[in-house]
Amino acid sequence: MTLRVLAIGDVGNIMSTLQKYTKAEIHIINFFKDGAGVFTYEKDIETFSNYKVKDHLKKINEIARDYDVCITMGTGERIAYLADLNYSAFYVGRDIDAPRFIKNSKEEWFSEPLHTLNFLERRFYKKCFENANFHLAYTWVFEHLKKYTKNGIKLDMMPIDTSTFKITTDTLDEPKKKFTFFSPQRMGRPKGTDLIWKALPLCKSDFEIIQVEWFDVSTEEELKIKDELIKTKPPQVKFVPMISRMDMPKYYNFADAILGNMRIGTYALIELEGIFCKKPALQYTNKNMKIFSGNIELDSPMIPTSNDPIDIAKAIDKIVEDKEFREELFEKEYTFAKQISDPQRVADWWDDFFLKIHKDYPKIKKNSSKISVSLRLILFLFANRLYFKKFKRLLGIN
């Protein structure tokens, strides 16, 4: 039996990578392309036609019974809850380290709340969380998930599309003047950009960083941080506009090394993609975070193991100036990356998980009472739209 999986939301193109390797048939419906989504979404993925929750719900209700299993990412969780589906929630970032169901929730590196929701809003999102059949989270995100459930599933294996991210002769058509790092991640405190900015004046080596000009901006505090990062950009950093996902390998292949996250303490997709393009990656590794491939505990070789700017600067200089060290580091990272990111191994795990979901919850629809489902929507409408103009816009009334 081939399971049909409905994935609502696809943060980081995780599901779009998995669908190329799983036995299950995964259909992704992502949220309306806007801003960064135009560049970062995998091509040929279906998206909702607008931002209206009413229309999202209508679409899911029309297609849900064609599927056996539902996986949600981001705000896909609320759509699945409103549609009365059996769903599993997969968290890769802000949706659980600063959850909407916690009053004035904020991330640990900010003083300003990410969410300032009223009591009814928080109650609604708590229901969304509680109604998920399973909760899954990546390595550092799991540290937050386990605060809210004892039954969370920790995932350290992260699939990389090795048909796209590989060493090729397709590279940037421009001369390289000096050792070059590529940093395609969003900029901001969660990525450790402020720490990198402090480290760069301490570096003694000569290099350039190609940094995608892409920011986390959800609050006034983040807007101020963005302005400050632009204002204080070190001379080694060269900003480039947003890059489409399909053009990313050109930059990976052009660069000599990848400059990754210096705050969360573990790898993300960009470091692993770069490694599969045969480039060493610098990324702060918190040795207290345990990493497993199946039942085998692994030790991440990525450096530095401290995110003090002094140590970041030393790591940068070491990788720029010492070719032998750079090559040895890459070989260790490549071995590690193949253990945790081989897409077929990761897909096999997900196929087993899809089978478990389907065995425990054979039907994607819960068939709750119509009154119960209607009350969910009423709670959402009144909680999120407390004055008439916003209420009209949500319903799509002109």
N, C-alpha and C positions, 0 to 999 in steps of 0.2 A: 504493500500500500504506500503510495506517495502522498505524504502529508502536504496540505496547502496551508501556508503560513501567511498571515496578514501582519505586516509590520507597520505600525502607525508612528511615523517619525523615524529619522535615521541620523542621529548625531554622529558626526565623524565618518560617515559612510561605512559603518561597521556592517550593517545588514546588506548593503549593496555589494560588499566584498564577499560576505558569506553566501549570498545567493548564487555566486559563480561556482561554489564548491560543494554545497550541501545536496543531499539526496532529496530533501524536502524542496518544494517549490515556494520560494519566498516572493511575495508581492509587496512592494514598498509603496506607501503613499506618504509623501513628505509634506511639510508645510510650505505655504506660498513662498516662492522664490523672491527674495528681496535682499538688498544690501549684499552681505558676504555670501549668502546662499547662492547667488547667481554664479559665483566663482567656485565655491567649495563643494556644491552638490555634485554627485556623480551624474553623468549625462544620461538621458533617456529614463529618468525616474519620474513617475507620476507625482504631481503635486496638487494639493487643494487649490481651487481657483481664486480664493481670497482669504481674508483673515476671519471671517464670520463663523463663530462657533456653531450657529444654527445650520449653516451650509455644510460644515465639517460633519456634524452629526447626521444630517440627511444622507450624505454620501456614504458614510460607514453603515448606516442602517440598510442602504440599498445593496451593499455588496457583502456584508459580514457573513451571511449564511453560505456563501460560496467557499468559505475557508474552515479549517479545522482547528487552528491555533492562532492566538493573537499575542504579539510582542509589542510593547510600547516603549518609546523613548521620549524624554522631554514632556511637553504638554500633550503628547499622544495619550498619556495616562488618563487625563480628564475626559477625552473623547470616548475612550473605551468604557469608562465608568458610566458616562451618560448614555451610551448605547447598550448598556447592560450586557457586556461581554465578559467571558472568562478571559483574563489577560494576565500576562507576566510583565512586570515593570523592570526595565533595565536602565541603570543609572550610570552615567559616565562623568558627571560633574555637578553643576550648580543645583540641580533639581533635588539633591539630597544633602549636600554640605551646607546649604542654606534653604531648607525646605519651606514651602509656602504655608505649611500647617503650624509653623512655630511663630509666635508673635515677634515682630520686628527682627526676623532672622537675618543674620549677616555672616559673611565668611570671616574666618579668623584673622585675615590680614587687612580687614577694613574696619573702620569705626562706624560707618553709616550703614543702616540696614539695607539689604537688597530688596526685601519685601516689607511693606507696611500695610498689611491686609487687615480688614475688620474681622470681628469674631465669626460672622457667618461665612466669610471667604475661607478662613482658616479651617472651620469645621468641614466645609465642602472638600477641601484638598486633603484633609485627614481621612475622609471617607474614601477618596480616590486611592490613597495609599493603602488603607486597610482592606479594600476590596480586591487588591491584586492577589492572585493565587501564589505567585512566587516573586521574590525580590532579588535582583542580581546587581552586582556592582564591581567595577574594576578596582584594582589594588588599593590606591589611596582613598578612593571614594568609599570603599567598603568600611574604612575606619569611621565614617560618618553613618553609613547605613546601619551598622550594628548597634547604634544608639537607639534605634527605633524598632528593631525587630531582632529576635533571637534566631530566626530561621533564614537569614539572608545567605545568598550564595556568592562566594568570592571568586572572581575570575581574574587570573593573571595572564592567561593566554589571549593574545590580541591579534586577530588575523590581518595579514598584509597581502594585498593583491600583487603577487610576485610576477604576474603577467604585465603589470604596468610599472611597478617599481623594481627596476633591474638596471644593470649597467648596459648602456648602449652608446653608440656614437652620436646620438641625437642630443645635442647640447646647445648652449647659447652661442650665437654667432658674434662673438666679440672677444677682443684680446684680454687675457688675464694679466694684470700688472703685478699682483702680489698674492700671497697666500690668502685664500678666500673661504670664509665661513658662510653658510646659508642658514638663515633663520626664518622659516615661513610661519611660525606660530604667531597667534595674536599677541599683542603687547599689553603689558599691565602687570600689576602685582602678582596675580595668580600664576603668571608665567615667569616671574622673577626678573622682569625687564629692569626694574629699579636696581636690583642687585648687580646685574650685568653692567649697567651704566656706572655704578660705583667702582666696579672692577676694572673697566677698560683704561682709565687713567693710570692704573697701577701696572699695566702690562709694559714689558720692555721690548717685545717682539714687534715686527712690522706685518700687518695684515689688514684685511678689509672684511666687513660683515655686510652681506646683502640681506637686509631686513624688510620683510613685507610690511607695508604701512597699514596695519590692521589692529584695531584696538577693542578692548573690552570697555564698553561705555553703557552702563545701565543706571548709574546714579550720578548725582552731582559730584560726589567724591571722585568717581572714576573719570569724569570729564576733566576735573582739575588735574588728575594724575596724567591724563593724556596730554593736556596742554604743557605740563611740566616736562614730560618725556620728550616732546617735540622741541621744546625750548632748550633743553640741556643735552640734546643728542651729541654723543662723543664723535670726534672726527673720523674714527674708524668705521662708523656706521653709514651705510648708503641705503636710503629708503627706495623701495620700488613699489609700484602699485600692486593691487591684488592680482593674484595669479590664478588662472583656472586650474582645476585639479589635473587635467590632462597635460598641462604644460609643466607641472611640478618636476617630473623626471629630468627635464632639460636643465633645471637649476641644480638639482641634486648631482647630476653628472658633471656640471660645470665647476661646482665647489670642490674644495679640498677636504672639508669637514663640515659637520652639522653642529650648530649651536642651539641647544634645546632648553628645556625648562630647568630653572634654577631654584624653584621653591617647593613644589609638591613632594619631591623626594623619590619619584619613580618615573619610568619612561612613559612616553605617549606615542602617538602614531608617527609624528614627524621624525623622531630619532630612529625608529625602526624602519621606516620607509627609506631614510638616508642610508642606513646600514645595508639594506638589501640592494641599494645602488652602489655598494662597495665603498662607502665613505664612513670614516670613524665619527662618532657622535660624542659631544660633551653634554652631560646632563647630571644634575645633582642627584646623588643616590643616598637615600637615608637607609643605612644598614639595619635599622630596627624594623623595616618593613619586610615581611616574609613574602617570598615569591615561590610559586609552585607551578610545575608543569606536570599535570596529573597529580600523582602522589609524591613526586620527587621535588625536594626543595632545591632551589637554584640560588646562586650568588651572582647578582648583577655586577658585571665588570665596569660599568660606566662610571666615569669620574666627572667632577670631584665628589668626595664623600663628605664634604662640608660646603655649605653655601655662603660662608663668609667671603666677602668680595676679595680679600687677600688670597684665599685659596682658589677662588674662581680664576683670578688673574694668573696664578702660578700654573693652573691646569691649561689655560689658553696658551701661555708661553711654551709650555712643555710640548704641546701637540704641534705648535707652529715650528719650533726650532729643532725638535728631535725626531728625525724620520724613522729611525729604528723603533723608538717608543710608539710612534703613531701607528706603524704597521702592526706591532705586537698588540696594541690596544684594539685595533680593528679586528684582528683575527679572533680575539676573545669575545668581542661584541657580536661578531657574525655567528660564532658558535652559539652564543646565548640567544640571539635573535631567532635562529632557526629552531631552537627548542621551544620558544614561547610564541612564535608567530607563523609557523608553517600553516598556511591556510587550510590545507586538507585535514591536518590534525585538529585544528580548532573547529572546522566544520563537522567533523565526526562527533566531537563533544556536543555540539549544538543539535545534531540529528538525534542523538540519544536523549537529549533534554526535550526536544519536541515530542518524541515518543512518550516520554514520561508525562508531559502535560496532557497529551491526548488520552493516555490511559486513565489519568486521574480525573480529567474533565473532558469527556468525549464530545460534548457539543460546545461550540464557540459562544452560543447564546445561553444566558442563564435562565431566561424565561421567568424573571421576577414579575410580580404583579404590576399591572399598568399604572396603578396608583403610586407604587413605590418609585417606578422609573420617572413618572411625571413630577413627583416631588423633588427628585434630584435636579431636574432641569429648572424647576421653580426656585429652588435654593440657589442654584448657580446664577440665575438671572438677577434675582434680587440682591444677592450678596455682591455681585460684581458691577451692577449698574444701578446705582442708588439715585440717579436723577434721570429725567425723561429723555434728554437728548442722547445719552449714552445707551439707554435702554432701546431706543429706536434704532440706533446704529447696529447694535448687536443683532437685532432681529432682521436687519436688512430692509427696514422701512424707510423710504425716502420722504 
